[in-house]
Amino acid sequence: MLRGPTLTNPVRRWGVIAAAGAIGFAIGIAGFARLGLDGIFRILNDLPAAAVGAGLSVTLALAGLAIAALKKTKPTSVGLPSQSHVPALSKSPPFR
């Protein structure tokens, strides 16, 4: 299951995130220019309601995860890992 550090680590790779956002934006603009608003609504009306609902739910869930990851990250020194990811040393006696 995905947990805290797993979700917040990709946020630190700003170049990849920005490139993916720019590509998605360009595809959306191209699709809008090609189909127009009526074409987009016609496609959404032709699909089953469950498929449209699932697609919108996934989109909103990913947007929520991105916002939550942005709020949880704390700036660290450049090139150094955060201290929260370093495992603590065990205080048990060494093995003999």
BAVOVO-505007 format. One record per residue (C-alpha): x, y, z; residue number from 0. Coordinates in Angstrom, 2 decimals. Layout:
! residues N
px, py, pz, pos
X, Y, Z, NUM
...
This chain:
! residues 96
px, py, pz, pos
0.00, 0.00, 0.00, 0
1.22, 3.51, -0.74, 1
2.29, 5.51, 2.28, 2
3.71, 8.96, 3.08, 3
7.27, 8.96, 1.67, 4
6.21, 6.92, -1.35, 5
3.72, 9.58, -2.40, 6
5.82, 12.65, -1.57, 7
9.13, 11.62, -3.17, 8
8.03, 12.20, -6.81, 9
7.12, 15.79, -5.96, 10
10.82, 16.58, -5.55, 11
11.46, 15.81, -9.23, 12
10.14, 19.13, -10.51, 13
11.49, 18.79, -14.06, 14
9.61, 15.56, -14.73, 15
6.45, 16.88, -13.08, 16
6.55, 20.14, -15.05, 17
7.21, 18.29, -18.33, 18
4.32, 15.88, -17.71, 19
2.02, 18.80, -16.91, 20
3.07, 20.69, -20.04, 21
2.55, 17.60, -22.22, 22
-0.86, 16.94, -20.68, 23
-1.84, 20.57, -21.16, 24
-0.72, 20.50, -24.81, 25
-2.69, 17.29, -25.46, 26
-5.77, 18.82, -23.83, 27
-5.53, 21.98, -25.92, 28
-4.99, 19.94, -29.10, 29
-7.99, 17.74, -28.29, 30
-10.14, 20.78, -27.57, 31
-9.06, 22.44, -30.82, 32
-9.70, 19.24, -32.81, 33
-13.04, 18.20, -31.25, 34
-14.44, 21.43, -29.91, 35
-16.66, 21.70, -26.84, 36
-19.60, 19.98, -28.56, 37
-17.44, 17.03, -29.61, 38
-16.12, 16.55, -26.07, 39
-19.63, 16.59, -24.61, 40
-20.87, 14.24, -27.35, 41
-18.12, 11.73, -26.49, 42
-18.84, 11.98, -22.76, 43
-22.58, 11.49, -23.38, 44
-21.93, 8.41, -25.55, 45
-19.86, 6.70, -22.83, 46
-21.53, 4.73, -20.02, 47
-22.09, 6.77, -16.86, 48
-19.88, 4.39, -14.86, 49
-16.91, 4.98, -17.18, 50
-17.28, 8.77, -17.02, 51
-17.66, 8.63, -13.23, 52
-14.62, 6.39, -12.85, 53
-12.51, 8.65, -15.07, 54
-13.50, 11.79, -13.20, 55
-12.98, 10.08, -9.84, 56
-9.46, 9.00, -10.77, 57
-8.65, 12.49, -12.03, 58
-9.89, 14.14, -8.83, 59
-8.11, 11.57, -6.64, 60
-4.79, 12.20, -8.41, 61
-5.27, 15.95, -8.07, 62
-5.98, 15.50, -4.35, 63
-2.85, 13.39, -3.90, 64
-0.74, 15.99, -5.70, 65
-2.07, 18.79, -3.49, 66
-1.58, 16.72, -0.33, 67
1.98, 15.84, -1.37, 68
2.79, 19.50, -1.98, 69
1.54, 20.43, 1.48, 70
3.46, 17.63, 3.24, 71
6.90, 18.19, 1.75, 72
9.41, 20.23, 3.68, 73
12.34, 21.86, 1.92, 74
15.65, 20.14, 2.58, 75
19.21, 21.01, 1.70, 76
20.03, 20.59, -1.96, 77
21.27, 17.09, -2.70, 78
20.88, 15.82, 0.86, 79
18.16, 13.38, 1.87, 80
15.72, 14.36, 4.55, 81
16.58, 13.10, 8.04, 82
13.12, 11.52, 8.33, 83
14.14, 8.85, 5.79, 84
17.31, 7.82, 7.63, 85
16.71, 4.70, 9.76, 86
17.43, 5.09, 13.45, 87
20.27, 3.12, 14.98, 88
19.23, 0.23, 17.14, 89
20.02, 0.51, 20.85, 90
20.20, -3.25, 21.30, 91
23.56, -4.78, 22.26, 92
25.72, -6.04, 19.38, 93
25.66, -9.72, 18.50, 94
28.59, -11.84, 19.70, 95
